[in-house]
Amino acid sequence: MAVSHSVAWPSNCLRVFLLQRLFSTFARGWPGAGLLLQRLITAALLFHSVLEHTSSLPCTVLQMIAAGAGVLLLIGLWTPFAGTIVAISELAILLSNHADPWTCLLLAILGGSLAMIGPGTWSVDARLFGRKEVRI
């Protein structure tokens, strides 16, 4: 019995650690407002790049995927996942040489930083995964 308890313990501990690592804190106040502004600007630039720069079919598909992730960033849902998708797709567009390299690099950096920092307190992620206060 002690063996099965010790075997199950690391997997439970790992799941709790990963969930809390992804959404450990949600910035409030001015830092939260800054993250909201960063999410809004990133989504606006992604939407602009789809409307403005449609050159080849593979780049258009990558831009549409990035714009879909931009919708998630806009509302702050699954922010680490959406930021990673934006960063990867923008780096792929950058390597294809079919779009402005500075815009792609800027969007990749913004997506990556949002994936690392998180959504902030004004997001769907904070409502779904934020710490809850239970009063008894």
N, C-alpha and C positions, 0 to 999 in steps of 0.2 A: 504494500500500500504506500509506503513511503517513497518507493521508486516511481510509481505512477504520478504521485504528487510533484516530485521534483522534475519529472519530464514535462508535465503540463505547465509548470510555473514559468519557464523561460519564454514559451510561446505567448502566453497571456501577457507577460511583462513586456515583451517586444511589441505586441499590438498596442498596448496602452502607451508605451513610449513613443511609437511612431505617430499615433493620433495626437498626442500632446505636443510632439515635436512640430507637426505640421501647423497646428493651431494653438500654440501655447499662450499667446497673448495677442490682443487686438489693440493697436495703438489708439489712444483717445486724444482729444484736444487738438492742438496744432499739428502734431505728427499724424493723427488720423485724418485731418483735413488735407494734409500734404499727400497722403496715400490716395485719398479720394481724387484729388486733382491729378495725380500721376496716372491713376486708372482711367480717368476721363480723357486726358490728353493722349494716352496710348491708344485707346479705342478710337478716338477721332482720327489720329494719324493712320491707323489701320484701315478705317473706312475710306479715308481719302486716297490711300494707295491703291485700293481696289478700284475705285471710280476713275482714278487718273491714269494708272499705269497698267494697262492690260496689253502685254506684248505677245507672249507666246503661251500656248496652252498649258505647259507644265507650270509656268510662273503664275498664270491665272488661277490654276487649281490651288497652288500653295498660298496665294494671296486670299483666296476664298476661305481656306482652312484657317489662316491667321485672322481673318475678319470674323469668322465664327467664334474663335477663341477671344476675339475682341469684345464680342457681345457678352461672353462670360465675365471678362474683366470689367466691363462697364457696370454690371450689376454686382460684381464681387462674389461670384459663385465659382467654386473650385479654382480659386486663384492660383495656387501653386501649379496645378495641372495646366491651366490656360496660359499662364506666363511661360511655362516650359514649351508648350506648343508654339507660341508666338516666337520665342527665341530660336527654336529649331527651324521653323519654316522660314523665318527671315534670314537666317544664316544660309539656308539652302538657296534662297532667291539671290542672296549676295554672291554666292559661289557660281551661280548660273550666268552672271554678267548681263542680265536683261532688265535691270532696274537701277535706280540711283544707289550707288553703294553707301553713301552717307545716311540716307533714309533707312536702308535695310539695317545698317549697323546700329543706328540709334534705336530702332524698334526692337532689335535683338537684345540690346542692353536694357531697355525699359522692361521688356518681357521677362528677362532673366532676373532683374532686380525685384520685380513684383513677385516672381516665383520664390525668391529667397526671403523677402521681407514679409509678405502676406498682404491681406486685403485692407486691414484697418477696421475700426469699429463700425463704420458706416458701410456695411456690406451684408449680403445674404449669408456669407460664411460666418460672420460674427453672430448672426441670429440663429443659425443652425448648429454651429459647433462651439459657440462661446461658452464660457463658464457660467453655470447657472447657480443662483442663490436659492437655497431651500430653507424656508422658515418653518419651524415646528412649533 
